[in-house]
Amino acid sequence: MKPVVVDANIIIRYLDASHENHKAGVIAVAALVDREVIVHPLTLAEVLVGAIRANDEAGVLSDIREVIGASVYQEKSTPEIWARRLAKTRVSATPQLRTPDAVVLDTAIQIGGLVATFDKRLSAAAQAAGVLFVF
């Protein structure tokens, strides 16, 4: 099975029981059981903003590792090569993406994985690239 790179919206909806779409987050995370789940550091930073505001950084990090079972991706190329590759992914994606979404797509492509997201633009770009995880 291919690894799955998760977008921040999956994690946020799952972890926040008061989120209006929490149930969808629970369903998405349940679909990831028995899969290798990857989170990019930039995606992790997006998730941690709310956790830091709520003074729950350690709890959220623990949930991401223990409950969701995600590991943090470590880029293997140089920063310059990564930046150029990311820019090309962002520009060539159909539809075009914001940088955080391009990071998720690029990571999935680099590791031969799939993208899990609720974002419509990222879903469309991942589907066009043949890397959309359907849950």
Buried (B, 14 or more C-beta within 10 A) or exposed (E): EEBBBBBBBBBBBBBBEEBEBBEBBEEBBEBBEEBBBBBBEBBBEBBBEBBEEEEBBEEBBEBBBEEBBBEEBEBEEEEEEBEEBBEEBBEBBEEEBEEBBBBBBBBBBBBEBBBBBBBEBBBBBBEBBEBBBEE
